[in-house]
Amino acid sequence: MAKPPTIASLVRTATTSQEQYIINTTEMFAEHDSERIIEYFGRLSLPRTWGEEKPGDFGEEAILSARSVHTELAEMAGVTKYLERNQRKIKWHVTHPGIDGAESVALIFAAQADFAMLRIRRILHLISQIDVLTPEDWGVARELLNRAFRDYRQTLELVTGRWMEALMETAEDHETFVAAMSPFPSLIREKTAALEAQREDIEKVRESLSVQPPGYPMVKPPRYFGGDLLDNNSWKHFWGEVGKMGDGLRQQVGLGI
């Protein structure tokens, strides 16, 4: 049996093109080796160039290869490093603002958003296969879902806040700034709408599930515990914050709200 490629080679080839990034990441999930997955994401970087594919065009295998919510939680050790690395790249653009860097920031933002959607789809696939969950299983699933949405909000805040302000201050004139920012309103609207749709999917799946506390009757999985994002008030606050960021950017580029 052939040995799997080294993590170093997978990380290196993943940066050569968008297509290879998708292939390598999908195959890495399918290996079902948590140690290798953690190392891969701990070292992964986005490609410097992109083809016609969108950052989130992962195959179904990337979703169906999910094994358990507890495995997903363990593998977050690597995934978090990957997400933070992408955010550091945006922070680099904050300290080195330039019109020619706007496209790179847009691609990083899109990749972060689409990776959040991939994570959510993997969790939804897992919990939709189980009719009755333990309280621990639901707690882990809920935490993973919350993390995905929070990570998106954090990246959006960085793009529409510090980076946009830095670019505005250094642009030659307002017209140049507007031209560089023009793709962002529709991009943010698209990604936010897709995540809102996933929130609706989460609620549909939640309504179909039951949780069995030891020694107690089965109950519906609770939407909230400890102030997370699955209760109605927290969702209202979350989408209010996200919408405010997007609206602020639209106003800056002269598109109104």
Secondary structure in CASP SS format (residue, H / E / C, confidence):
PFRMAT SS
TARGET T0000
AUTHOR 0000-0000-0000
METHOD secondary structure of the structure
MODEL  1
M C 1.00
A C 1.00
K C 1.00
P C 1.00
P C 1.00
T C 1.00
I H 1.00
A H 1.00
S H 1.00
L H 1.00
V H 1.00
R H 1.00
T H 1.00
A H 1.00
T C 1.00
T C 1.00
S C 1.00
Q H 1.00
E H 1.00
Q H 1.00
Y H 1.00
I H 1.00
I H 1.00
N H 1.00
T H 1.00
T H 1.00
E H 1.00
M H 1.00
F H 1.00
A H 1.00
E H 1.00
H C 1.00
D C 1.00
S H 1.00
E H 1.00
R H 1.00
I H 1.00
I H 1.00
E H 1.00
Y H 1.00
F H 1.00
G H 1.00
R H 1.00
L C 1.00
S C 1.00
L C 1.00
P C 1.00
R C 1.00
T C 1.00
W C 1.00
G C 1.00
E C 1.00
E C 1.00
K C 1.00
P C 1.00
G C 1.00
D C 1.00
F C 1.00
G C 1.00
E H 1.00
E H 1.00
A H 1.00
I H 1.00
L H 1.00
S C 1.00
A C 1.00
R C 1.00
S C 1.00
V H 1.00
H H 1.00
T H 1.00
E H 1.00
L H 1.00
A H 1.00
E H 1.00
M H 1.00
A H 1.00
G H 1.00
V H 1.00
T H 1.00
K H 1.00
Y H 1.00
L H 1.00
E H 1.00
R H 1.00
N H 1.00
Q H 1.00
R H 1.00
K H 1.00
I H 1.00
K H 1.00
W H 1.00
H H 1.00
V H 1.00
T H 1.00
H C 1.00
P C 1.00
G C 1.00
I H 1.00
D H 1.00
G H 1.00
A H 1.00
E H 1.00
S H 1.00
V H 1.00
A H 1.00
L H 1.00
I H 1.00
F H 1.00
A H 1.00
A H 1.00
Q H 1.00
A H 1.00
D H 1.00
F H 1.00
A H 1.00
M H 1.00
L H 1.00
R H 1.00
I H 1.00
R H 1.00
R H 1.00
I H 1.00
L H 1.00
H H 1.00
L H 1.00
I H 1.00
S C 1.00
Q C 1.00
I C 1.00
D C 1.00
V E 1.00
L E 1.00
T C 1.00
P H 1.00
E H 1.00
D H 1.00
W H 1.00
G H 1.00
V H 1.00
A H 1.00
R H 1.00
E H 1.00
L H 1.00
L H 1.00
N H 1.00
R H 1.00
A H 1.00
F H 1.00
R H 1.00
D H 1.00
Y H 1.00
R H 1.00
Q H 1.00
T H 1.00
L H 1.00
E H 1.00
L H 1.00
V H 1.00
T H 1.00
G H 1.00
R H 1.00
W H 1.00
M H 1.00
E H 1.00
A H 1.00
L H 1.00
M H 1.00
E H 1.00
T H 1.00
A C 1.00
E C 1.00
D C 1.00
H H 1.00
E H 1.00
T H 1.00
F H 1.00
V H 1.00
A H 1.00
A H 1.00
M H 1.00
S C 1.00
P C 1.00
F H 1.00
P H 1.00
S H 1.00
L H 1.00
I H 1.00
R H 1.00
E H 1.00
K H 1.00
T H 1.00
A H 1.00
A H 1.00
L H 1.00
E H 1.00
A H 1.00
Q H 1.00
R H 1.00
E H 1.00
D H 1.00
I H 1.00
E H 1.00
K H 1.00
V H 1.00
R H 1.00
E H 1.00
S H 1.00
L C 1.00
S E 1.00
V E 1.00
Q C 1.00
P C 1.00
P C 1.00
G C 1.00
Y C 1.00
P C 1.00
M C 1.00
V E 1.00
K C 1.00
P C 1.00
P C 1.00
R C 1.00
Y C 1.00
F C 1.00
G C 1.00
G C 1.00
D C 1.00
L C 1.00
L C 1.00
D C 1.00
N H 1.00
N H 1.00
S H 1.00
W H 1.00
K H 1.00
H H 1.00
F H 1.00
W H 1.00
G H 1.00
E H 1.00
V H 1.00
G H 1.00
K H 1.00
M H 1.00
G H 1.00
D H 1.00
G H 1.00
L H 1.00
R H 1.00
Q H 1.00
Q H 1.00
V C 1.00
G C 1.00
L C 1.00
G C 1.00
I C 1.00
END
